[in-house]
Amino acid sequence: MFNTHSHRSDVQRRAFTLIELLIVMSIILLLAAVLIGTVPGIFKRARIAQTKNMFGGWATSLLSYKSTYRYYPNLGAGYNSNEDSYFTLDQEEVGQNFVRALSARDMDGRELTDEERKNLNRKGQPFCTFPSEHYLDNKPQKHKLADAFGNTNIHIVLDTDDDNILKLKNADDFRADDIGLIESTKLNARILIYTLKKDGGSSSDFEDVWHKQ
């Protein structure tokens, strides 16, 4: 004899299982949507942290260089001991001099010539290294330093007049409260290294990243 009660219970159990499955699938899809939405933000924050860490290492190396030689390295025509000096590492000679001064080697890894050592790091002392991730597309052979977003327009301001104050020519590029500007254009620091989102234009995924020390 057909048990209608048992049949009805089986149907209810199957229906309940289907409802549970739909609920679980809905939760999974919701979590996936949330995760997909947050992944770009996670990657961006990781790149910012990586860039800040890189800039921080460079700044510490510049201060070590200053402690050793009593002056900052002369990276190019922007050097002026009577005022703060401004450099952009995207300029080929400046970028090369920066690596040579701080690592005592050229971008391709070769040792410096006597003339290069005399001008940039006469003791041949390595203050820091420049691993592949410090270069554009992780390729030292491109001879272009870059932040974690691929921005090669890395700006450096040095307190070459030794007053422990940087007088920024482009203070409008920064939010005063974030960077700690004083008197609208002055920064209580000896070194500022930064990249700007605007360097890449409207379609770029660059970000403003800076480190002062």
Residue, then its C-alpha position, 0 to 999 in steps of 0.5 A: m500500500f502506498n504510504t502518502h505520508s512517507h511520500r509527502s515527507d520525502v518531497q518536503r525533504r527534497a524541497f527543503t534541501l533545494i531551498e538550502l542549496l539556493i540559500v548557500m549559492s546566494i551567500i556564495l555569490l554575494l561573498a564573491a561579489v564583495l570579494i571581487g569589489t574589494v580586490p582592486g582596493i587590496f592590490k592598490r593598498a599593497r602597491i602603495a605600501q610597497t612603494k612607501n617601503m621602497f622610498g623609505g629605504w632610499a631616504t634612509s640610504l640618502l641620510s647614510y650617504k650624507s652622514t658619510y660624506r657630509y653632503y648629499p649626492n650630486l645627482g645632476a644639474g638640480y643640485n644647489s648647496n644654497e637651497d633645496s635641490y630637486f630631481t626627477l629620476d625619470q631623467e636618464e642621467v639623474g636616475q643613473n647617478f642615483v643608483r651609482a651614488l647609493s649602490a656604488r654600481d651602475m644600473d647594469g651591475r658593473e662596478l663604477t669607473d674611477e671617475e664615476r666613483k670620484n664624483l658620486n661615491r669615492k669610497g665605493q660604499p654600498f648604501c643600498t641595493f636596487p633589486s629588479e622590483h625597483y625598476l620599470d616592469n621589473k627589468p633593470q635593463k630598461h634603466k628606469l626606476a619605477d614605483a610599484f604602479g609603474n610610475t617612473n616620474i619619481h621626484i626627490v627633494l633634498d635639504t641641501d641647504d641644511d636648514n631641516i626645512l624643505k621649501l616645496k615648489n609644488a606644494d599644491d600637489f599635496r594635501a597640507d594636513d596629510i603631508g604636514l606642511i607648515e606655512s603652506t609651502k614648507l615641510n619639516a623634513r630633510i628628504l621627500i620622495y614622491t610620485l603623483k597620480k597626475d603623472g599618468g593622465s586621466s586613464s592611469d592607475f597611478e597613485d599619489v605616494w610619498h615618503k618624508q624623512 
